[in-house]
């Protein structure tokens, strides 16, 4: 009976969206990964590390299908990093921005976090990095397919930013 009550309570929290705020709002859910990839997937890796400069969480989701043309694995890489101060987060974000801004498909975004950018070559990969205060999130899909949803990627990035 106790287990049933815990299960029902967790289900209710998840349905209301409260669970994300209580238990690891910085983490990406399986449902969110599937919405971005446009198909079912599996969690391959999930790691958390703490360092003097803050906290980092990384996860990798693999699509259950592969790219039929090349047999390449379709993956979503996600990371969340919390820095001890905003200056350190700005510095890391700027490093990513400077190293990517000269390449095809780079665009600064104005509606996600304090600063963000999106980059894609429209066929192989897409990258979205958002900084909000002293926290930064990164999404990378490699290899993009016709199922990959850039619309859901941006919506989910906004959701993650709002819940951290």
Secondary structure, 3 states (H helix, E strand, C coil): CHHHHHHHHHHHHHHHCHHHHHCCCCCCCHHHHHHHHCCCEEEEEEEEEEECCEEEEEEEEEEEEECCCCCCEEEEEEEEEEECCHHHHHHHHHHHHHHHCCCCCEEEECCCCCEEEEEECCCCEEEEEEEECCEEEEEEEECCCCCCCHHHHHHHHHHHHHHC
